[in-house]
Amino acid sequence: MPLVKEIHIKKGLLLLWEITEKPDQLQKHYPVLTSDKRYKAFKHKKRQIEWLAIRLMLIHIGFENVNIRYNDHGQPYITHPHYKHISISHSDTLAGIILHEEVKVGLDIESFDRNFIQVERKYLSPVELEMTQQEEKWHCLFWCAKEAVFKTAGQPGIHFTDQIAINSINPGSINAKLKTNKHEKSYRLNYFEYQRHFIVYAIDRKY
């Protein structure tokens, strides 16, 4: 089983899976999952593998109920006596989940090879565009950071350029701020690199 990262955080856990298998390789070991009608509805093998990988990570840490539902804002949620919140991401050859006991979380995974320059003005402010001149990979990193904030906030209609700001970047962490009509909230995100991908995660605060 290609579980490549298992990162324990305070009252939470992040798992990262490297997708190397074909669907039939996973089906042989976990046939009960492949009988699910949602799995059968997928027409592309890549989507089948992603779906299986997420649920196999949950099984790996002892989940008996791997049924993932979504609320009206598109946030996933689970039923578990220990973990109350979950965020999911997959990109290219990686899939990941982050879980937490108490607060909302957001996870995003993106490949360095994705062309972010074509859409940079749709998610980066002029100040952030200038920041990316220091390091080309920051196009990818900033996208991941804003996605992680968006997923944590769980509010529809957030505009990445105007409402999520990258304030500073440090080795392994990013400071960002979300501004909406109702409130402002600061986030300290963590990130790392794996196999030409950025993995960024946000853990909400209680205030």
N, C-alpha and C positions, 0 to 999 in steps of 0.2 A: 504494500500500500504506500504510495508516494506522498505521505504526509511529511513535508519538508521543514515546517516550522510549527512549534507549539510554544507560544509566548504567554507566560503567566503575568498578568497585570493585577493590580489591587482590585479584588472582587470581580475580576474578569479574566477572559481567556481569548487569545487570537490563534487561529489555526490557518495554515496555508498549505494548499495541495498543488502539486505539480501534475498537470494533466498529461499523462503519457500513454494511457490505456485506450483501447477501443471499447465501444459499448458492450460488445459480447464478452470481453474479458471480465468486466465488472458484473455482468448479468449472471455468470456462472456461480459467483460467490454470494450474490445477494438477489436471488430471483424474486423475493417478495416485493422489492422496490420496483422492479421492472413490470410488475403486474398493475401498477398504479395507472389509472386512466390518464392522468396528467403527463406521465412519462410517455405513454403510447401516443399522445397527441403531437409530440415533437416530430417534425419531419427531418430535421438536420441532426446528424450524429454529434456534432460539437455541442449542441444544446442538450442532447441527451446526457452526454458525459458531464457537463457542468451541473446538471440537475442531480445526477447520481453522486458526484463528488461532494456537493454540499451536504447531502444527507448521510453519506458515509462518514464525513467528519463528525457529524452529530452522533452517529452510532459509535464511533471510536471513543468518544468521551462519555459513553454510557446512557445516551438518550434512548428511551424506549419508544417515545412518540416523536417521529421525525416529520410530522405534518406541519408545514409552514404555511401560515395564513398571512393575509395582507389587510391593513386597515384602509380607510377611505382616502388617506393621503399617500398610499403606496408603500408604507413602511411594513416590513415583515414582523410577525410576532409569533411566539411559540408558547406552548404550555409545558412548564417544567417547574418542579418545586424549588430549584436552586437559582437558575438563570431566568431573568424576567425580560431581558432585551437582547435583540440580535440585529446585526447588519451583515449583508451579504454582498460580495463583489466577485466578478470574474473577468479576465481579459486575456486573450491570446491563449497561453498555455498554463495559466494559473487560476485558481479559485480560492476564495478565502471566506471565513466567517469571524466575527468578533461577538462575544457574548458578555453580558454584565448582569450582576445581581440586582442593582438598584437604579441605574440611570441609563438614559438613551445613549446609543453609540452609533458611529458612522464609519464605514470602511470603504475605501476605493482602491482599486488596482488598475494600473494603466501601463502599457508598453511604451518604451522609449521610441519605438518605431512608428507609432501613430503620428500622423501629420497634424500637429496642433497649430502650426503657423497659419494655415488657411482659415482658421476660425478664431485666431487670437483676440481679435477686437470684440468678439461676442462674449468673452469671459474675463478679459484682462482690462484693467483701468490703464490710463496713460502712465501712471506711476509704476504699476506692475509690469507694463511692457518695457519700461526702462530697466527695471530690475532684471528681467530675463536676458538683457544684453550681457550680463555678467556670466551667465551659464546657460547654454542652449537647453539643457535638460530641465531647466526650471519651467519651461512651458508645460511639460508633462507634470511636474511636481505641483505647480499651482492649480492645474485642472483637478488633480487628485484631491488637493486640500479643500478646494471649494465644493467638490462633490461630497467629501466626507462631512463638511459642515452642513450642507444641504440635507443629507440623509439623517444627520443627527437632529436637526431642527424639525424636520417633518412638516414643513409648511409649504403649501402649493404656491406657485407664482413667484418664488424668489428669483431675482435677477442677479446673475453671477457678477456682472461688471459693476453694477451700482451698489449692491447690497451686501456682498461678501468681499471684504478687503483683507489682503495679505499685508500685515503690518511689519513683520520681520521674519527672517529665516536664520536658523542656527543649525549646527550639525545635529541631525536627528530630530529637530523640532521646528515647528512653525507657529507663530502667533497670528491669529486672524480675528476679525470682528464681523458679526452679522448685524446689520441695521435694517429694521422694518419700521412700519408706521407705528407699531405698538411698543417696541423696545429695542435695546441694543444689548448684545451679549458677546463676550470675549471667549475665544477658544484657544487652547494650547494643544496643537496636534503633534503626534509623533509619526515619524516616517523612517523607512529603511529601503534599501535596494536589494533586489533578488532577480537574477537572470534577466537583466535589462528591463526590469519593471520597477516602478515605485509602488510601495505599499504605504498608504497613509490612513491613520485612524484617529478619530476624535471621540473623546469621552465627555459627556455632558456634565455640567455642574448643577448643583441643586438650587442655585439662585438665579 
